[in-house]
Amino acid sequence: RQNILMFSCARHATTLNATTTKPWQKRRREKRLDGIKSRSKRGDLELLPGDPSFLLHVSCEMGLGIRADFMKEMSKHIAETLSKPETYVCVCVHDDVSMTWGGKEEPCALGTLKSIGGINLENNKKVMEKLCEILERDFMIPKNRVYVEFVDMERENCGYDGATFGG
């Protein structure tokens, strides 16, 4: 009998006997495949609030603890400002990035905030005020060296949990 090593996305391996397939193994595999098929046509995501995501590149080095505190503070502020549950907010920061602004390598930041709804003048101003306050206070990045693009996404253009928020 020959054994075959099979890998799954969960990064673990199982060994199956190549000469026999037990009925319970076949049923388990079919059930797993059915779950994958049904998840791709889910309608429940249409009812969820959507995905605010904030990606920020900064030219200075933040340090692990300070970066984590900054991400948590921005996550909470974005959730409150956009009226979204914080469980859907994702904040990603790339620090110590080589950047120039106006041909100078002085401290600066470049970011993008994307959300399904909630992107408007009033909210954008609140996010910018808080972001610039923190960047200037903690990282000495002047307010006039911070760009943020605000993107109001369509539900069908945002993926989550193997599907899109559009269905």
MDAnalysis code that builds the backbone (N, CA, C; Angstrom):
import MDAnalysis as mda
import numpy as np

u = mda.Universe.empty(501, n_residues=167, atom_resindex=np.repeat(np.arange(167), 3), trajectory=True)
u.add_TopologyAttr("name", ["N", "CA", "C"] * 167)
u.add_TopologyAttr("resid", np.arange(1, 168))
u.add_TopologyAttr("resname", ["ARG", "GLN", "ASN", "ILE", "LEU", "MET", "PHE", "SER", "CYS", "ALA", "ARG", "HIS", "ALA", "THR", "THR", "LEU", "ASN", "ALA", "THR", "THR", "THR", "LYS", "PRO", "TRP", "GLN", "LYS", "ARG", "ARG", "ARG", "GLU", "LYS", "ARG", "LEU", "ASP", "GLY", "ILE", "LYS", "SER", "ARG", "SER", "LYS", "ARG", "GLY", "ASP", "LEU", "GLU", "LEU", "LEU", "PRO", "GLY", "ASP", "PRO", "SER", "PHE", "LEU", "LEU", "HIS", "VAL", "SER", "CYS", "GLU", "MET", "GLY", "LEU", "GLY", "ILE", "ARG", "ALA", "ASP", "PHE", "MET", "LYS", "GLU", "MET", "SER", "LYS", "HIS", "ILE", "ALA", "GLU", "THR", "LEU", "SER", "LYS", "PRO", "GLU", "THR", "TYR", "VAL", "CYS", "VAL", "CYS", "VAL", "HIS", "ASP", "ASP", "VAL", "SER", "MET", "THR", "TRP", "GLY", "GLY", "LYS", "GLU", "GLU", "PRO", "CYS", "ALA", "LEU", "GLY", "THR", "LEU", "LYS", "SER", "ILE", "GLY", "GLY", "ILE", "ASN", "LEU", "GLU", "ASN", "ASN", "LYS", "LYS", "VAL", "MET", "GLU", "LYS", "LEU", "CYS", "GLU", "ILE", "LEU", "GLU", "ARG", "ASP", "PHE", "MET", "ILE", "PRO", "LYS", "ASN", "ARG", "VAL", "TYR", "VAL", "GLU", "PHE", "VAL", "ASP", "MET", "GLU", "ARG", "GLU", "ASN", "CYS", "GLY", "TYR", "ASP", "GLY", "ALA", "THR", "PHE", "GLY", "GLY"])
u.atoms.positions = np.array([
    [0.832, -1.189, 0.000],
    [0.000, 0.000, 0.000],
    [0.868, 1.241, 0.000],
    [0.457, 2.205, -0.768],
    [1.201, 3.453, -0.884],
    [0.446, 4.562, -0.155],
    [1.156, 5.345, 0.637],
    [0.549, 6.474, 1.340],
    [0.823, 7.760, 0.575],
    [-0.174, 8.649, 0.538],
    [-0.047, 9.927, -0.151],
    [-0.174, 11.032, 0.891],
    [0.719, 12.004, 0.837],
    [0.671, 13.141, 1.739],
    [-0.083, 14.261, 1.050],
    [-1.173, 14.762, 1.680],
    [-1.984, 15.820, 1.095],
    [-1.918, 17.048, 1.990],
    [-1.775, 18.234, 1.388],
    [-1.701, 19.476, 2.138],
    [-2.988, 20.265, 1.949],
    [-3.357, 20.985, 2.993],
    [-4.534, 21.841, 2.902],
    [-4.127, 23.279, 3.146],
    [-5.066, 24.198, 2.955],
    [-4.793, 25.614, 3.175],
    [-4.544, 25.910, 4.645],
    [-4.949, 25.049, 5.523],
    [-4.764, 25.283, 6.949],
    [-3.347, 24.932, 7.395],
    [-2.470, 24.670, 6.453],
    [-1.059, 24.392, 6.702],
    [-0.831, 23.163, 7.552],
    [-1.625, 22.156, 7.353],
    [-1.344, 20.896, 8.014],
    [-1.485, 19.792, 6.989],
    [-0.932, 18.668, 7.294],
    [-0.939, 17.568, 6.347],
    [-1.678, 16.379, 6.945],
    [-2.326, 15.603, 6.071],
    [-2.958, 14.361, 6.487],
    [-2.500, 13.263, 5.554],
    [-2.463, 12.059, 6.072],
    [-2.044, 10.930, 5.262],
    [-3.259, 10.069, 4.984],
    [-3.505, 9.778, 3.699],
    [-4.613, 8.929, 3.294],
    [-4.071, 7.691, 2.609],
    [-4.769, 6.597, 2.767],
    [-4.396, 5.373, 2.102],
    [-4.833, 5.482, 0.651],
    [-3.925, 5.300, -0.280],
    [-4.206, 5.497, -1.700],
    [-5.062, 4.382, -2.295],
    [-5.115, 3.227, -1.662],
    [-5.843, 2.108, -2.270],
    [-7.308, 2.067, -1.873],
    [-7.673, 2.656, -0.720],
    [-9.073, 2.616, -0.308],
    [-9.538, 3.991, 0.146],
    [-10.754, 4.317, -0.199],
    [-11.382, 5.532, 0.299],
    [-12.607, 5.099, 1.076],
    [-12.624, 5.423, 2.347],
    [-13.731, 5.030, 3.203],
    [-14.916, 5.951, 2.938],
    [-16.144, 5.438, 3.074],
    [-17.335, 6.254, 2.794],
    [-17.385, 7.544, 3.607],
    [-16.982, 7.489, 4.863],
    [-17.025, 8.689, 5.700],
    [-16.057, 9.751, 5.199],
    [-14.927, 9.321, 4.575],
    [-13.979, 10.286, 4.015],
    [-14.595, 11.013, 2.818],
    [-15.319, 10.256, 1.991],
    [-15.947, 10.833, 0.810],
    [-17.039, 11.824, 1.221],
    [-17.866, 11.466, 2.211],
    [-18.930, 12.355, 2.683],
    [-18.347, 13.644, 3.267],
    [-17.260, 13.515, 4.040],
    [-16.637, 14.687, 4.647],
    [-16.102, 15.625, 3.565],
    [-15.485, 15.061, 2.530],
    [-14.940, 15.878, 1.432],
    [-16.068, 16.584, 0.681],
    [-17.170, 15.865, 0.383],
    [-18.304, 16.465, -0.326],
    [-18.935, 17.584, 0.496],
    [-19.051, 17.379, 1.813],
    [-19.621, 18.402, 2.688],
    [-18.737, 19.653, 2.679],
    [-17.423, 19.454, 2.721],
    [-16.495, 20.583, 2.700],
    [-16.619, 21.362, 1.393],
    [-16.716, 20.667, 0.269],
    [-16.847, 21.315, -1.035],
    [-18.182, 22.043, -1.155],
    [-19.269, 21.464, -0.625],
    [-20.572, 22.123, -0.643],
    [-20.521, 23.436, 0.137],
    [-19.836, 23.437, 1.285],
    [-19.701, 24.647, 2.086],
    [-18.975, 25.741, 1.331],
    [-17.957, 25.365, 0.575],
    [-17.206, 26.339, -0.213],
    [-18.080, 26.901, -1.324],
    [-18.836, 26.046, -2.005],
    [-19.710, 26.501, -3.091],
    [-20.792, 27.441, -2.578],
    [-21.426, 27.084, -1.449],
    [-22.531, 27.906, -0.951],
    [-22.027, 29.242, -0.422],
    [-20.814, 29.274, 0.129],
    [-20.278, 30.518, 0.666],
    [-20.030, 31.537, -0.438],
    [-19.708, 31.079, -1.650],
    [-19.411, 32.024, -2.721],
    [-20.664, 32.735, -3.232],
    [-21.848, 32.232, -2.871],
    [-23.098, 32.860, -3.316],
    [-23.884, 33.401, -2.129],
    [-23.181, 33.810, -1.095],
    [-23.834, 34.270, 0.128],
    [-24.483, 35.626, -0.073],
    [-25.656, 35.786, 0.483],
    [-26.339, 37.057, 0.438],
    [-26.252, 37.810, 1.756],
    [-25.786, 37.106, 2.815],
    [-25.750, 37.736, 4.133],
    [-24.765, 38.897, 4.211],
    [-23.759, 38.918, 3.347],
    [-22.785, 40.009, 3.382],
    [-23.403, 41.336, 2.954],
    [-24.485, 41.276, 2.200],
    [-25.161, 42.503, 1.763],
    [-25.726, 43.283, 2.947],
    [-25.943, 42.601, 4.066],
    [-26.532, 43.227, 5.240],
    [-25.477, 43.786, 6.194],
    [-24.214, 43.434, 6.003],
    [-23.149, 43.869, 6.908],
    [-22.703, 45.299, 6.597],
    [-22.087, 45.962, 7.566],
    [-21.759, 47.383, 7.411],
    [-20.627, 47.696, 6.446],
    [-19.800, 46.750, 6.104],
    [-18.724, 47.035, 5.155],
    [-17.375, 47.168, 5.808],
    [-16.409, 47.495, 4.990],
    [-15.015, 47.414, 5.411],
    [-14.315, 48.755, 5.368],
    [-14.176, 49.439, 6.499],
    [-13.253, 50.559, 6.478],
    [-11.819, 50.017, 6.612],
    [-10.959, 50.410, 5.712],
    [-9.556, 50.021, 5.828],
    [-8.692, 51.254, 5.644],
    [-7.677, 51.354, 6.494],
    [-6.790, 52.509, 6.479],
    [-5.363, 52.002, 6.294],
    [-4.728, 52.438, 5.231],
    [-3.353, 52.068, 4.925],
    [-2.512, 53.338, 4.962],
    [-1.469, 53.334, 5.789],
    [-0.650, 54.530, 5.951],
    [0.825, 54.180, 5.804],
    [1.523, 54.965, 4.994],
    [2.975, 54.863, 4.847],
    [3.572, 56.105, 5.495],
    [4.547, 55.910, 6.374],
    [5.226, 57.041, 7.002],
    [6.730, 56.890, 6.820],
    [7.407, 58.018, 6.721],
    [8.841, 57.977, 6.466],
    [9.666, 57.766, 7.733],
    [9.063, 57.944, 8.900],
    [9.814, 57.774, 10.149],
    [9.633, 56.358, 10.698],
    [10.517, 55.981, 11.603],
    [10.388, 54.687, 12.273],
    [9.548, 54.897, 13.526],
    [8.484, 54.124, 13.656],
    [7.565, 54.318, 14.782],
    [7.954, 53.484, 16.000],
    [8.492, 52.321, 15.802],
    [8.735, 51.405, 16.909],
    [7.500, 50.552, 17.139],
    [7.703, 49.290, 17.537],
    [6.593, 48.332, 17.633],
    [5.483, 48.756, 18.580],
    [5.811, 49.101, 19.811],
    [4.783, 49.454, 20.794],
    [4.028, 50.707, 20.414],
    [4.751, 51.718, 19.976],
    [4.116, 52.982, 19.607],
    [3.263, 52.798, 18.353],
    [3.749, 52.011, 17.392],
    [2.976, 51.748, 16.171],
    [1.670, 51.039, 16.520],
    [1.740, 50.050, 17.417],
    [0.532, 49.316, 17.822],
    [-0.466, 50.256, 18.496],
    [0.008, 51.136, 19.367],
    [-0.879, 52.102, 20.030],
    [-1.518, 53.041, 19.010],
    [-0.723, 53.498, 18.042],
    [-1.231, 54.380, 16.991],
    [-2.333, 53.678, 16.188],
    [-2.096, 52.421, 15.790],
    [-3.088, 51.685, 14.992],
    [-4.384, 51.488, 15.777],
    [-4.277, 51.173, 17.063],
    [-5.472, 50.988, 17.893],
    [-6.255, 52.297, 18.038],
    [-5.530, 53.396, 18.246],
    [-6.187, 54.697, 18.393],
    [-6.896, 55.103, 17.100],
    [-6.231, 54.894, 15.960],
    [-6.854, 55.235, 14.676],
    [-8.028, 54.303, 14.368],
    [-7.912, 53.042, 14.710],
    [-9.001, 52.088, 14.482],
    [-10.259, 52.529, 15.223],
    [-10.084, 52.875, 16.474],
    [-11.222, 53.322, 17.283],
    [-11.815, 54.617, 16.718],
    [-10.949, 55.553, 16.356],
    [-11.427, 56.842, 15.826],
    [-12.168, 56.656, 14.495],
    [-11.631, 55.827, 13.617],
    [-12.274, 55.579, 12.315],
    [-13.642, 54.935, 12.523],
    [-13.716, 53.948, 13.418],
    [-15.003, 53.287, 13.695],
    [-16.035, 54.294, 14.200],
    [-15.635, 55.110, 15.141],
    [-16.567, 56.092, 15.701],
    [-16.971, 57.135, 14.658],
    [-16.000, 57.624, 13.904],
    [-16.279, 58.686, 12.934],
    [-17.157, 58.201, 11.789],
    [-16.903, 56.991, 11.295],
    [-17.665, 56.466, 10.159],
    [-18.914, 55.695, 10.594],
    [-19.153, 55.619, 11.908],
    [-20.294, 54.867, 12.472],
    [-20.282, 53.416, 12.013],
    [-19.125, 52.786, 12.152],
    [-18.957, 51.373, 11.791],
    [-18.491, 50.605, 13.018],
    [-18.838, 49.322, 13.117],
    [-18.299, 48.525, 14.227],
    [-16.779, 48.401, 14.066],
    [-16.057, 48.529, 15.152],
    [-14.601, 48.450, 15.067],
    [-14.134, 47.073, 14.610],
    [-14.973, 46.061, 14.776],
    [-14.601, 44.714, 14.334],
    [-14.373, 44.641, 12.822],
    [-14.879, 45.616, 12.070],
    [-14.685, 45.640, 10.620],
    [-13.556, 46.574, 10.171],
    [-12.985, 47.320, 11.091],
    [-11.943, 48.293, 10.732],
    [-10.590, 47.597, 10.686],
    [-9.863, 47.834, 9.612],
    [-8.509, 47.298, 9.465],
    [-7.553, 48.471, 9.258],
    [-6.512, 48.524, 10.072],
    [-5.494, 49.576, 9.976],
    [-4.156, 48.910, 9.717],
    [-3.468, 49.372, 8.691],
    [-2.155, 48.839, 8.326],
    [-1.183, 50.001, 8.207],
    [-0.052, 49.918, 8.898],
    [0.945, 50.986, 8.862],
    [2.285, 50.419, 8.406],
    [2.856, 51.069, 7.421],
    [4.217, 50.769, 6.973],
    [5.084, 51.943, 7.410],
    [5.975, 51.703, 8.363],
    [6.836, 52.789, 8.810],
    [8.240, 52.633, 8.240],
    [9.043, 53.668, 8.409],
    [10.420, 53.704, 7.915],
    [10.488, 53.454, 6.404],
    [9.539, 54.052, 5.681],
    [9.459, 53.905, 4.229],
    [10.254, 55.036, 3.574],
    [11.029, 54.707, 2.543],
    [11.746, 55.739, 1.796],
    [10.737, 56.566, 1.010],
    [10.658, 57.862, 1.322],
    [9.690, 58.738, 0.680],
    [10.317, 60.114, 0.464],
    [9.896, 60.760, -0.604],
    [10.252, 62.168, -0.797],
    [8.973, 62.959, -0.980],
    [8.997, 64.197, -0.553],
    [7.868, 65.120, -0.713],
    [8.483, 66.440, -1.162],
    [8.116, 66.874, -2.323],
    [8.699, 68.102, -2.854],
    [10.194, 67.981, -3.067],
    [10.651, 66.763, -3.348],
    [12.070, 66.520, -3.575],
    [12.904, 66.456, -2.308],
    [12.263, 66.493, -1.143],
    [12.989, 66.460, 0.133],
    [12.641, 65.198, 0.914],
    [13.630, 64.647, 1.592],
    [13.436, 63.443, 2.397],
    [13.162, 63.787, 3.856],
    [12.282, 64.711, 4.088],
    [11.882, 65.085, 5.440],
    [10.657, 64.256, 5.836],
    [10.347, 64.167, 7.133],
    [9.216, 63.344, 7.577],
    [7.920, 63.680, 6.835],
    [7.227, 62.619, 6.395],
    [5.956, 62.788, 5.687],
    [5.144, 61.496, 5.786],
    [3.882, 61.573, 5.363],
    [2.982, 60.418, 5.411],
    [2.056, 60.433, 4.202],
    [1.708, 59.238, 3.757],
    [0.826, 59.055, 2.602],
    [-0.131, 57.920, 2.934],
    [-1.440, 58.172, 2.841],
    [-2.392, 57.144, 3.239],
    [-3.623, 57.071, 2.363],
    [-4.391, 55.999, 2.595],
    [-5.659, 55.775, 1.914],
    [-6.656, 55.220, 2.918],
    [-7.824, 55.845, 2.986],
    [-8.925, 55.332, 3.797],
    [-10.038, 54.942, 2.842],
    [-10.397, 53.654, 2.868],
    [-11.472, 53.148, 2.014],
    [-12.611, 52.648, 2.896],
    [-13.824, 52.884, 2.443],
    [-14.982, 52.420, 3.192],
    [-16.190, 52.330, 2.275],
    [-17.089, 51.446, 2.628],
    [-18.391, 51.369, 1.955],
    [-19.292, 52.326, 2.727],
    [-19.446, 53.507, 2.206],
    [-20.218, 54.535, 2.898],
    [-19.398, 55.202, 3.991],
    [-19.893, 56.310, 4.474],
    [-19.234, 57.025, 5.557],
    [-18.161, 57.997, 5.095],
    [-17.813, 57.950, 3.807],
    [-16.814, 58.871, 3.275],
    [-17.546, 60.137, 2.822],
    [-17.310, 61.225, 3.552],
    [-17.918, 62.516, 3.212],
    [-17.051, 63.623, 3.812],
    [-17.332, 64.851, 3.460],
    [-16.506, 65.980, 3.879],
    [-16.352, 66.056, 5.395],
    [-17.447, 65.958, 6.117],
    [-17.412, 66.075, 7.580],
    [-16.544, 64.984, 8.215],
    [-16.770, 63.733, 7.817],
    [-15.998, 62.619, 8.373],
    [-14.533, 62.681, 7.954],
    [-14.283, 63.042, 6.706],
    [-12.902, 63.128, 6.222],
    [-12.115, 64.160, 7.022],
    [-12.758, 65.298, 7.330],
    [-12.104, 66.337, 8.126],
    [-11.759, 65.818, 9.522],
    [-12.692, 65.093, 10.135],
    [-12.453, 64.549, 11.480],
    [-11.283, 63.571, 11.484],
    [-11.244, 62.706, 10.479],
    [-10.150, 61.730, 10.393],
    [-8.817, 62.445, 10.187],
    [-8.800, 63.437, 9.281],
    [-7.560, 64.176, 9.023],
    [-7.081, 64.937, 10.260],
    [-8.006, 65.564, 10.969],
    [-7.626, 66.309, 12.175],
    [-6.969, 65.382, 13.198],
    [-7.585, 64.238, 13.450],
    [-7.049, 63.288, 14.431],
    [-5.721, 62.714, 13.959],
    [-5.660, 62.304, 12.695],
    [-4.431, 61.725, 12.150],
    [-3.279, 62.719, 12.236],
    [-3.511, 63.938, 11.774],
    [-2.450, 64.957, 11.781],
    [-2.030, 65.319, 13.195],
    [-2.986, 65.364, 14.118],
    [-2.675, 65.642, 15.518],
    [-1.699, 64.593, 16.066],
    [-1.997, 63.328, 15.832],
    [-1.151, 62.240, 16.348],
    [0.206, 62.222, 15.645],
    [0.197, 62.341, 14.317],
    [1.459, 62.282, 13.575],
    [2.391, 63.427, 13.976],
    [1.827, 64.611, 14.188],
    [2.654, 65.760, 14.569],
    [3.143, 65.626, 16.011],
    [2.264, 65.206, 16.893],
    [2.598, 65.092, 18.321],
    [3.613, 63.978, 18.590],
    [3.367, 62.795, 18.027],
    [4.182, 61.627, 18.373],
    [5.341, 61.360, 17.418],
    [5.219, 61.817, 16.163],
    [6.233, 61.443, 15.167],
    [6.844, 62.635, 14.433],
    [6.475, 63.840, 14.856],
    [7.012, 65.082, 14.290],
    [6.859, 65.164, 12.773],
    [5.711, 64.678, 12.286],
    [5.375, 64.824, 10.864],
    [4.420, 66.012, 10.758],
    [4.855, 67.089, 10.096],
    [4.002, 68.280, 9.998],
    [2.707, 68.009, 9.221],
    [1.663, 68.715, 9.595],
    [0.360, 68.547, 8.946],
    [0.417, 68.799, 7.446],
    [1.299, 69.710, 7.024],
    [1.382, 70.026, 5.594],
    [2.236, 69.020, 4.817],
    [2.582, 67.892, 5.462],
    [3.308, 66.821, 4.774],
    [2.563, 65.489, 4.947],
    [1.230, 65.576, 4.970],
    [0.372, 64.390, 5.109],
    [-0.685, 64.427, 4.018],
    [-0.694, 63.415, 3.178],
    [-1.742, 63.228, 2.158],
    [-2.558, 61.999, 2.518],
    [-3.871, 62.095, 2.408],
    [-4.739, 60.930, 2.562],
    [-5.776, 60.967, 1.449],
    [-5.929, 59.855, 0.772],
    [-6.975, 59.702, -0.246],
    [-8.155, 58.999, 0.416],
    [-9.339, 59.560, 0.281],
    [-10.557, 58.970, 0.827],
    [-11.336, 58.339, -0.319],
    [-11.665, 57.062, -0.178],
    [-12.321, 56.324, -1.258],
    [-13.620, 55.720, -0.747],
    [-14.729, 56.106, -1.364],
    [-16.039, 55.522, -1.055],
    [-16.241, 54.356, -2.016],
    [-16.177, 53.147, -1.499],
    [-16.217, 51.949, -2.350],
    [-17.642, 51.452, -2.555],
    [-17.852, 50.851, -3.707],
    [-19.114, 50.160, -3.974],
    [-19.055, 48.799, -3.287],
    [-20.179, 48.299, -2.810],
    [-20.220, 47.030, -2.071],
    [-19.638, 45.863, -2.871],
    [-19.898, 45.853, -4.174],
    [-19.414, 44.728, -4.987],
    [-17.904, 44.785, -5.225],
    [-17.269, 45.907, -4.886],
    [-15.824, 46.052, -5.074],
    [-15.034, 45.830, -3.800],
    [-15.660, 45.244, -2.797],
    [-14.991, 44.969, -1.531],
    [-15.233, 43.519, -1.132],
    [-14.165, 42.752, -1.020],
    [-14.264, 41.341, -0.677],
    [-14.029, 41.071, 0.794],
    [-14.693, 40.041, 1.307],
    [-14.557, 39.642, 2.708],
    [-15.083, 38.222, 2.859],
    [-14.374, 37.401, 3.577],
    [-14.838, 36.054, 3.929],
    [-15.207, 35.214, 2.710],
    [-14.421, 35.325, 1.654],
    [-14.634, 34.502, 0.470],
    [-15.710, 34.987, -0.480],
    [-16.233, 36.183, -0.244],
    [-17.285, 36.731, -1.115],
    [-17.096, 38.256, -1.178],
    [-18.089, 38.965, -1.691],
    [-18.058, 40.418, -1.654],
    [-19.247, 40.914, -0.855],
    [-19.168, 42.158, -0.407],
    [-20.291, 42.737, 0.326],
    [-21.487, 42.994, -0.588],
    [-21.273, 42.895, -1.886],
    [-22.361, 43.065, -2.853],
    [-23.167, 41.800, -3.058],
    [-22.733, 40.688, -2.474],
    [-23.459, 39.415, -2.623],
    [-22.664, 38.356, -3.272],
])
